[in-house]
Amino acid sequence: MSVFLLLIILFLAYVLGSIPVGLAVTWLKTGGDLRNTGSGKTGATNVMRSAGRKWGYLVLILDGAKAFVAVVAATLLWPLSSMMIGSLVIDVPVVQSLAGIAAIIGHIHPVFAGFRGGRGVSSFFGTLCYLNLPVALIGIATLAVVALLSRFMSLGSIVGGIVTCAILIVLYFWGRVPLPHVAYAVGVVGFIVFEHRDNISRLMKGTERKLY
């Protein structure tokens, strides 16, 4: 029963993450397919460039919200169950982290949009807003400041993610954060940095496109 419930939670998280918010908002605003413009991604940055800044901010919030809801659902559904894999206890923090990963995979490879989505930054911070709101707010603030000062959203996303991981690691050694949440953040941010490898290359060459 626990395995079945876990699969339901992960499926629900993936489906929530797959909701193509950026694609829908841009189509309603411009009538065009966001995947055929700019970077081809469906995240907030490409929406800002294709449909306007305020619509990009809306997508930013909604992409975070869908992942937030996925983790909330996992938290509400799992406490009545428990499961062991070897010596590993599948407890609430583990299931929260797995649900976050599933939601982010859904955002990056959405079943409702031909498996072509965004890079997962908004969804990651959305999950973190539930897991640890103060750290999430610091990470989001870091992202915003770096992006506004440098005018590179990619740089802001990378720095914001790394700062978030650093804070969570410190808090873990202080006994304030469970290990699954730290492992989740480090793994996801590492993947997000990998997803930005083309942006990193352009940043190093000085050819990265600026926000404004």
C-alpha positions, 0 to 999 in steps of 0.5 A: 500500500505504501509503494502504491501511495508513493507512486500516486504522490510522484505521479501527481507531482509530475502532472502538476509540474507538467502544467505548461503555464508559460506556453498557455500564457504566451499563447493567450497573449500573443497567439504564438508557440513559445517553444518556437521563439527565443530560447525555445524554453517555456519558463518565465525568462522566455515569456518575458521576452516573448509576451512582456515582463509582467506576463513573465512575472506571472509565469514565474509565480505560477510555475513556483505555485504548481511545484509548491502544491506538489510538495504540499500534497505529498506532505498531506498524503504521506504521514499515514504511511511509512516504508523502508528500503534496506536501512533507508526510512522513507519518511516525510522529508524524503517523500517531499524531496521526491515529489519536488524532483517529480514536479521539476522533471514535469516542468522540464519535460512536460507531458502536456507540451511535447516534453519541452519545458523550462529549466526548473528554477521557478519550480525549485524555489516554489518547492523550497518556499514550503520546505524552508521559506526563509532560505527560499526567500534569501535564494530568490532575493539573491537571484533577483539582485544578481539578475538585475545588477548583471542583467543576466537571468541565467547568472542570477539563477545559478548564483541564487541556487548555489547560495541556497545550497550553501545556506542549507548545508550550513543549517544542516550542520547546525541541526536545523534542516533534514538531510533529505532536503539538503540532498534534494537542493544540491542535486536539483541545483547541480542539475539546473546549473547543468541545464544552463551550460549553454548560458554559461558558455555564452556568459564566458564568451560575452554573448549571453542575451541580457534581460533588458 
